[in-house]
Amino acid sequence: MKKAPVFTKLSLGLLVAVGITACNQNKTATAPSNTTTPAAEQQAIVYVNTDTLLSKYNYVKDVNKKLNDKGSGVKADVQSRRDALQREIAQYQQGQSTMPADQRQATEQRLTREEQAEQTYEQNASAELQNEQSEATGKLDDKIAAYIKSYAKQKGYKFVLTYAKVGSSVLYGDQSLDVTADVLKGLNDAYAKDGADK
């Protein structure tokens, strides 16, 4: 079972680009905070660097750690069960020549059932972990979309695009339009205020 990143840049980028494009609010919003540049405050279109969000958003770090720890635990459990079955098979192979035919047949059938049960257990554990990762990705998408929608409305932005080194919807963006630091600070502040999700 190999480790896979919990959140893909592409899904985050698409979420932010598509979800926030719908945020067509008037520019009459509350006064912008001092953390954005004056040039960005006057723009209707800004962008967020998703690479930075994925690497510095504390929620992503915490969820990745939790899922990686769980994945390591599942991997260790599966390996332990597999090793125990292999020892049992090896023990049977060493003594099979001295067993009566009916005992050999019964042992082989039992070991076959145990091997099938082990494979089923491994598949179920892997599926459960993938489901948990999928739920975490959906929750992340919802958190970011809700925050950026509110942020765009407050700042009067009509579009918030995403930028990433790979798969970006922005080929070029002037640095004055980059609101990543402001968004990241707001997300981390909100996450710290709400506390770690259970």
C-alpha positions as CSV (number, residue, x, y, z in Angstrom):
1,M,0.0,0.0,0.0
2,K,1.8,3.2,-1.1
3,K,1.3,6.6,0.4
4,A,-0.5,9.1,-1.9
5,P,-0.8,12.8,-1.3
6,V,-4.1,13.6,0.3
7,F,-4.9,16.7,-1.6
8,T,-4.0,17.1,-5.3
9,K,-3.1,20.5,-6.6
10,L,-5.4,20.0,-9.5
11,S,-8.5,19.4,-7.4
12,L,-7.7,22.4,-5.2
13,G,-7.0,24.6,-8.2
14,L,-10.2,23.6,-10.0
15,L,-12.2,24.1,-6.8
16,V,-10.9,27.6,-6.2
17,A,-11.1,28.7,-9.9
18,V,-14.6,27.4,-10.5
19,G,-16.1,28.0,-7.1
20,I,-14.9,31.6,-6.8
21,T,-15.7,32.6,-10.4
22,A,-19.3,32.5,-9.3
23,C,-18.6,35.2,-6.7
24,N,-19.9,38.2,-8.7
25,Q,-20.1,40.8,-6.0
26,N,-20.1,44.6,-6.3
27,K,-16.9,46.4,-5.3
28,T,-18.7,48.2,-2.5
29,A,-17.3,46.1,0.3
30,T,-15.9,46.8,3.7
31,A,-12.6,48.5,3.9
32,P,-9.8,46.1,2.9
33,S,-7.2,45.0,5.5
34,N,-3.7,46.4,5.5
35,T,-2.2,43.1,4.4
36,T,-3.0,43.5,0.7
37,T,-1.1,45.8,-1.6
38,P,-2.8,49.0,-2.8
39,A,-2.6,47.7,-6.4
40,A,-4.4,44.5,-5.4
41,E,-7.1,46.5,-3.6
42,Q,-8.0,48.3,-6.8
43,Q,-8.3,45.1,-8.9
44,A,-11.5,43.1,-9.7
45,I,-9.4,40.0,-10.5
46,V,-6.7,38.4,-8.2
47,Y,-5.1,35.0,-7.8
48,V,-4.1,32.6,-5.1
49,N,-1.0,30.3,-5.3
50,T,-2.4,26.9,-4.5
51,D,1.1,25.4,-4.1
52,T,1.6,27.8,-1.1
53,L,-1.9,27.0,0.3
54,L,-1.2,23.3,0.2
55,S,2.2,23.6,1.9
56,K,1.4,26.3,4.5
57,Y,-2.3,25.9,5.4
58,N,-2.2,24.4,8.9
59,Y,-5.4,22.4,8.3
60,V,-3.8,20.6,5.4
61,K,-0.7,19.9,7.4
62,D,-2.8,18.4,10.3
63,V,-5.0,16.3,8.1
64,N,-2.1,15.0,6.1
65,K,-0.3,14.0,9.3
66,K,-3.4,12.3,10.6
67,L,-4.0,10.4,7.4
68,N,-0.3,9.5,7.0
69,D,-0.3,8.2,10.6
70,K,-3.4,6.2,10.0
71,G,-2.0,4.9,6.7
72,S,1.2,3.8,8.4
73,G,-0.9,2.0,11.1
74,V,-3.0,0.2,8.5
75,K,0.2,-0.8,6.6
76,A,1.8,-2.1,9.7
77,D,-1.4,-4.0,10.7
78,V,-1.7,-5.6,7.2
79,Q,2.0,-6.5,7.2
80,S,1.7,-8.1,10.7
81,R,-1.3,-10.2,9.6
82,R,0.4,-11.2,6.4
83,D,3.6,-12.2,8.2
84,A,1.6,-14.3,10.7
85,L,-0.1,-16.1,7.8
86,Q,3.2,-16.7,6.1
87,R,4.6,-18.2,9.2
88,E,1.6,-20.5,9.5
89,I,2.0,-21.6,5.9
90,A,5.7,-22.2,6.3
91,Q,5.0,-24.3,9.5
92,Y,2.4,-26.3,7.6
93,Q,4.8,-26.9,4.7
94,Q,7.5,-28.2,7.1
95,G,5.1,-30.7,8.7
96,Q,2.8,-31.7,5.9
97,S,4.7,-34.8,5.0
98,T,3.9,-36.3,8.4
99,M,0.2,-35.4,8.4
100,P,-2.6,-37.8,7.5
101,A,-4.2,-36.9,4.1
102,D,-7.5,-35.7,5.7
103,Q,-5.6,-33.4,8.1
104,R,-3.5,-32.0,5.3
105,Q,-6.6,-31.3,3.2
106,A,-8.4,-29.6,6.1
107,T,-5.3,-27.5,6.9
108,E,-4.9,-26.4,3.3
109,Q,-8.6,-25.4,3.1
110,R,-8.3,-23.4,6.3
111,L,-5.1,-21.7,5.1
112,T,-6.8,-20.9,1.8
113,R,-9.7,-19.3,3.6
114,E,-7.4,-17.3,5.9
115,E,-5.4,-16.1,2.8
116,Q,-8.7,-14.9,1.2
117,A,-9.8,-13.3,4.4
118,E,-6.4,-11.5,4.6
119,Q,-6.8,-10.2,1.1
120,T,-10.3,-9.0,1.8
121,Y,-9.2,-7.3,5.0
122,E,-6.4,-5.5,3.1
123,Q,-8.8,-4.3,0.4
124,N,-11.3,-3.1,2.9
125,A,-8.6,-1.3,4.9
126,S,-7.3,0.4,1.8
127,A,-10.8,1.4,0.6
128,E,-11.6,2.8,4.1
129,L,-8.4,4.9,4.0
130,Q,-9.2,6.1,0.5
131,N,-12.7,7.1,1.5
132,E,-11.3,9.0,4.5
133,Q,-8.9,10.8,2.1
134,S,-11.8,11.6,-0.3
135,E,-13.9,13.0,2.6
136,A,-10.9,15.1,3.8
137,T,-10.4,16.5,0.3
138,G,-14.1,17.4,0.1
139,K,-14.0,19.1,3.4
140,L,-10.8,21.0,2.4
141,D,-12.5,22.1,-0.8
142,D,-15.5,23.3,1.1
143,K,-13.4,25.2,3.7
144,I,-11.4,27.0,1.1
145,A,-14.3,27.8,-1.2
146,A,-16.4,29.2,1.7
147,Y,-13.5,31.3,2.9
148,I,-12.5,32.7,-0.5
149,K,-16.1,33.5,-1.4
150,S,-16.4,35.5,1.8
151,Y,-13.0,37.0,1.2
152,A,-13.8,38.0,-2.4
153,K,-17.1,39.6,-1.3
154,Q,-15.4,41.5,1.4
155,K,-12.6,42.8,-0.9
156,G,-14.9,43.4,-3.9
157,Y,-13.1,40.9,-6.2
158,K,-15.1,39.6,-9.1
159,F,-12.7,36.7,-9.9
160,V,-10.2,34.8,-7.8
161,L,-8.1,32.6,-10.0
162,T,-5.6,29.9,-9.0
163,Y,-1.9,29.7,-9.8
164,A,0.3,26.6,-9.5
165,K,3.5,25.6,-11.1
166,V,1.7,22.7,-12.8
167,G,-1.9,22.8,-14.1
168,S,-2.4,26.5,-13.5
169,S,-5.4,28.5,-14.8
170,V,-3.1,31.5,-14.8
171,L,-0.2,31.7,-17.2
172,Y,1.0,35.0,-15.8
173,G,-0.1,37.2,-13.0
174,D,1.4,40.4,-11.8
175,Q,2.7,40.1,-8.2
176,S,0.4,42.9,-7.1
177,L,-2.6,40.7,-7.9
178,D,-1.3,37.8,-5.7
179,V,-3.4,37.7,-2.5
180,T,-2.1,34.3,-1.3
181,A,-0.5,35.6,1.8
182,D,-3.7,37.4,2.9
183,V,-5.9,34.3,2.1
184,L,-3.5,32.0,3.9
185,K,-3.4,34.2,7.0
186,G,-7.2,34.3,7.0
187,L,-7.5,30.5,6.6
188,N,-4.9,29.8,9.3
189,D,-6.5,32.3,11.7
190,A,-9.9,30.8,11.1
191,Y,-8.6,27.3,11.7
192,A,-6.8,28.3,14.8
193,K,-9.9,30.0,16.1
194,D,-12.2,27.0,15.3
195,G,-9.6,24.6,16.7
196,A,-8.6,21.3,15.2
197,D,-11.4,19.4,13.5
198,K,-12.3,16.1,15.2
